[in-house]
Amino acid sequence: MKQAAIFVLSALALALFAPAAQAFDPGACHPDIEKFCKNEKIADGELKACLKKHLAQLSDPCKANLVDLWLEKKKMDAKK
């Protein structure tokens, strides 16, 4: 179940943020999700909110990936 959630999160991130996906490492946040957010639901946005809540505590690779993705999303939203 946990691995399925990581896979779904990774696939969703790749689909939503294709331009930023080149630098995205789907496994970078796995240990952090297990530590801080393992019971959160992806579909309800709880996982994203949990990762944001714990941003300061996340590992450097995970932070780098998430920040890159969020910045890319912000750029894409600004172009709309």
PyMOL commands that set and color helices and strands:
alter all, ss='L'
color gray80, all
select helices_A, chain A and resi 2-16+18-23+30-36+46-53+55-57+60-79
alter helices_A, ss='H'
color red, helices_A
deselect
rebuild
show_as cartoon
